[in-house]
C-alpha cells in the first residue's frame, strides 16, 4: 500500500482510543469509535484495511462486531483486544475465521506494532491475490472468447477444405479421364504417347496428393511419418530429370545428366525426393536464359564418421543441380529457403511454370529443403550473380 493504511479502533473507553491514535499516527491513518454502531458506520464510509475492537462493549461484543464486519467487508483484517477471561470466546472466533489475531490486555507497545505490521502484510498479500485472481478471470474470459473464435474458424476451415477439395477434384477427374483417352489414342505416335503418359502419371500423383492433404487437414493431423522404401538411386534421379525434359526443350536449354548406373539403393520416400529434385531443376530452368546449360549430377561419397562399423566411414548420396543462370544476390541468399520468399523485387512475381525469371509463391525451395531434411539430409546453395547457382542435396545411406 503506497498510502498510509487505514486503522479503525473501536473501544468504549475514549482514552484508550486516543492513546492508540497518538501512538500510531505516524504509521497509520487512525480512525476511532467508542460504540460498535459508530464503528460499523465508519467501516461503511471509509476504506478501512484493519479494524481493532475491544471484546467487552455495551451494544455488542467485539466478536459479534467483527463477525458483522466480516460479512459486509470480508477483506478487512480483524483484530480483537481481549482479557484472559475472554480467551475461550476469542479462540472460537479465530477458528471460525471471524478474527485474524487477538491482542491481550494490557499490551506491550512493540508487540502491538509487530502485530499490526503482520496484519498490514497479510492485507497486502490478500490484495495482491485478489488482483491476480481478477487478472486470471479476465484472461480466462479472453481465452474463452478466443476459443470460441478458434472453434468458429475451425468450422470455417473444414467447410473451406471440403469446398476446395471438390473444386480440385472436379478438374482432376476431367484431366485424368482425358489423359487416359489421350494415352490410348496416341499409341501409334511414340513421342506424343510418351508425353500424354507423363501427363496421366502426373495427374494420378496430384490426385493422390489432394486425397492425402484433405484427409490430413480434416483429421487435423498436419504431419505424418515418412514411409521410406528401398529404391534404385539412379532411376529415381533420372525420373526427376525426365519430368522436366519438355521444359528444357521448350527453353532450348541443355540438360546434362551425369548419373552413374552403380549408385546403388537408397531408403527414402520416393515421391518426396523426386518432387524435391524436380523443384530444383525447375528453379534452374526458370533462372537460366534460353540456350543456357543445366547439369544434374550424383555421386556416392564417404563421410569420416568415428564409431561407424567396419570401415569407419559412412556413405551418403550427393546430388547437385548446377545452372549457368543469373545467380542469386547476396542479400537474398540467406533467405532463399524461407517460405514465400521470392526475392526483394516483387515486380517480377508471376505464376509462370518454367518461363525465364518468373517468380511463383516462393514455396518450392522451402518445400524441397523440408522434404530433404525429413530424410536426415541437407540442402545447401552456392551462387554468384551472373555466374550461376549450385544446389547440393546430401542424403544418408
DAKA-V525883 format. One line per field, one symbol per residue. ss: DSSP state (@ for helix, = for strand, . for the rest). phi: phi as a letter, one per 40 degrees, with the letter a starting at -180 (. if undefined). Layout:
BEGIN
ss = ???
phi = ???
END
This chain:
BEGIN
ss = ....======...@@@@@@@@@@@...======..@@@@@@@@@@....=====.......@@@@@@@@@@@....======.@@@@@@@@@@@@.....====....@@@@@@@@@@@@@@@@@@@@@@@@@@@@@@@@@@@@@@@@@@@@@@@@@@@@@@@@@@@@@@@@@@@@@@@@@@@@@....@@@@@@@@@@@@@@@@@@@@@@@@@@@@@..........====@@@@@@@@@@@.@@@@@@...======.....====.@@@@@@@@@@@@@@@@@......============........===========......@@@@............@@@=.........=....@@@@@@@@@@@...=======...=========.
phi = .cccccbbbbacbdccdccccccbccbbccbbabbccccccccccbcccbbbbcccaccaccccccccccccbccccbbbcacdccccccccccccgcbcabbcccccdcccccccccccccccccccccccccccccccccccccccccccccccccccccccccccccccccdccccccccccbdcbdccccccccccccccccccccdccccccccfbcbbccbcacbccdcccccccccbdccccccfbbbcbbbccbcgcacacddccccccdccccccccbbcdgcbbbbbaacbbbcadgccgcgbbcacbbbbbbbccgbcdccccbcccdgcbgccccccacccaccfccbcgbccccdcccccccgbbbbbbabdgbhbbbbbbbcg
END
